[in-house]
């Protein structure tokens, strides 16, 4: 059955999410985009209109939604604006080229981009993003709102608490635990646990500063 889809966001990731949906016409009918930036209202993305701000969501009561914004904190704020939308109204978009075993679970609102690989026995929370050509090994666990950027390589048995962001090309050693709201800088090599809210960078990754609460 084909379902209507509204993409929340108007940037690059939103266009990538729309591209996934457009490749699956038997499953999704793209309605358009919602974005709070007043300067983009009425503009087209891949031929589909930015129809209004996020607060217009009640007008699309028969549609599903995907929050296609890369930053975990922003996704969480947007989810709060969709205050009475049940989890079942959030789409899970998975590109046809992504590879994963049936033991991998993606909660509602997840976005899995082209070329991503998640092997076996992996749990991914709601509004999770696995971006282009990122890889995740066995027995990993991601809580809600985590983002794995393109080309990141995550080894087995890694645990990421809510709101973790792993930058482009980062490498995470097996068995690592990354605390709530932490960020791993792009290209960093993580060989020890990361405390909550920390930004870590480098090879080996070291703490640079703290972020605000998640």
C-alpha positions in Angstrom: 0.0 0.0 0.0 1.3 3.4 -0.9 1.4 6.0 1.9 1.7 9.8 1.8 5.0 11.2 3.1 5.9 14.7 4.4 9.6 15.4 4.9 10.4 17.7 7.8 13.4 19.8 6.8 14.5 21.7 3.7 18.2 21.0 3.6 20.5 18.5 2.0 19.5 15.5 4.2 15.8 16.3 3.6 16.5 16.0 -0.2 18.3 12.8 0.4 15.3 11.4 2.4 13.0 12.5 -0.4 15.2 10.8 -3.0 14.9 7.5 -1.1 11.1 7.9 -1.1 11.0 8.8 -4.8 12.8 5.5 -5.5 10.1 3.5 -3.8 6.9 4.7 -5.5 5.1 1.5 -4.5 5.5 2.4 -0.8 5.7 6.2 -0.7 3.9 9.2 -2.4 6.0 12.3 -1.6 3.6 15.2 -0.6 6.3 17.8 0.1 8.4 19.4 2.8 7.8 21.4 6.0 10.5 23.8 7.2 10.5 26.6 9.8 12.9 28.9 7.8 10.7 31.7 6.5 13.1 32.4 3.6 12.5 29.0 2.0 8.7 28.9 2.1 7.3 28.0 -1.3 10.6 26.9 -2.7 11.0 23.6 -4.5 13.1 20.7 -3.5 13.5 18.0 -6.2 10.3 19.4 -7.7 8.3 19.3 -4.5 7.2 22.4 -2.5 8.2 23.5 1.0 4.6 23.9 2.0 4.9 25.7 5.3 6.4 25.6 8.8 6.5 22.5 11.0 3.5 23.7 12.9 1.4 23.1 9.8 1.7 19.4 10.4 -2.0 19.0 11.5 -3.0 19.7 7.8 -1.4 16.4 6.8 -3.3 14.1 9.1 -3.3 11.3 6.5 0.5 11.5 6.0 3.5 10.0 7.6 6.5 12.1 8.6 10.2 11.8 8.6 12.4 14.3 10.4 15.3 14.7 8.0 17.7 17.0 9.9 21.2 15.8 10.7 21.7 17.3 14.2 20.3 15.2 17.0 19.4 18.1 19.2 17.4 19.8 16.4 15.6 16.5 15.6 14.6 16.3 19.3 13.2 19.8 19.3 11.2 19.2 16.1 9.8 16.0 17.6 8.6 18.1 20.5 6.7 20.4 18.1 4.9 17.4 16.7 3.5 16.9 20.2 0.4 14.8 19.4 1.8 12.7 16.5 2.1 9.1 17.7 5.3 7.1 16.9 3.4 5.1 14.3 3.0 8.2 12.2 6.7 8.5 11.6 8.1 6.7 8.5 11.2 4.6 8.5 13.0 5.2 5.2 15.7 2.7 4.1 17.5 3.0 0.8 17.3 -0.1 -1.3 21.1 -0.4 -1.5 21.5 -0.5 2.3 22.4 -4.0 3.7 21.3 -5.4 7.0 20.2 -8.7 8.5 16.6 -9.3 9.7 18.0 -9.2 13.3 18.7 -5.5 12.9 15.8 -3.3 14.1 15.1 0.4 13.2 12.5 2.2 15.3 10.0 4.7 13.8 11.5 7.8 12.2 14.8 6.1 11.2 16.6 7.1 8.0 19.1 4.7 6.4 20.9 6.1 3.4 22.5 4.7 0.3 25.3 2.1 0.8 24.9 1.9 4.6 25.7 -1.5 6.2 24.4 -2.8 9.5 25.4 -6.4 10.0 23.6 -8.5 12.7 21.8 -8.1 16.1 21.8 -4.3 16.1 19.2 -2.1 17.8 18.5 1.4 16.5 16.2 3.8 18.4 13.7 6.2 17.0 14.7 9.1 14.7 18.1 7.4 14.1 20.2 8.3 11.0 22.7 6.0 9.3 24.2 8.0 6.6 25.8 7.2 3.2 28.3 4.3 3.2 28.5 4.2 7.0 29.1 0.7 8.5 27.9 -0.7 11.9 29.2 -4.1 13.3 27.4 -6.8 15.3 25.6 -6.2 18.6 25.6 -2.4 18.6 22.9 -0.4 20.3 21.8 3.1 19.5 19.3 5.0 21.6 16.9 7.6 20.2 18.1 10.5 18.0 21.6 9.2 17.2 23.3 10.3 14.0 26.0 8.3 12.2 27.5 10.5 9.5 28.8 9.2 6.1 31.7 6.8 6.0 31.8 6.3 9.7 33.0 2.8 10.8 31.6 1.4 14.0 32.9 -1.9 15.3 30.9 -4.5 17.1 29.4 -4.2 20.6 29.4 -0.4 20.6 26.7 1.4 22.6 25.6 4.9 21.9 23.2 6.7 24.3 20.5 9.1 23.2 21.6 12.0 20.9 25.1 10.8 20.1 26.5 12.2 16.9 29.4 10.4 15.1 31.1 12.5 12.5 32.1 11.7 8.9 34.8 9.1 8.6 35.1 8.5 12.3 36.2 5.1 13.5 35.0 3.5 16.8 36.8 0.6 18.4 34.8 -2.5 19.5 33.1 -2.4 22.9 33.1 1.4 23.3 30.4 3.2 25.2 29.5 6.7 24.1 27.5 8.8 26.6 24.3 10.8 26.1 24.5 13.8 23.7 28.2 13.3 23.0 29.8 14.2 19.6 32.7 12.4 17.9 34.5 14.7 15.5 34.9 13.8 11.8 37.9 11.5 11.1 38.4 10.8 14.8 39.5 7.4 16.1 37.8 6.5 19.4 39.6 3.9 21.5 38.1 4.6 24.9 34.7 5.4 26.3 33.3 8.8 25.8 31.5 10.6 28.7 28.1 12.2 28.2 28.0 15.6 26.4 31.7 15.5 25.5 33.1 16.5 22.1 36.0 14.3 21.3 38.4 14.8 18.3 41.6 13.4 16.9 43.6 10.1 16.7 43.3 8.9 19.4 40.2 10.9 20.2 40.5 13.3 23.2 38.0 15.5 24.8 37.8 19.0 23.4 34.9 20.5 25.3 31.4 19.9 26.6 28.1 20.4 24.9 24.8 21.6 26.5 22.5 19.0 28.0 20.6 16.7 25.7 
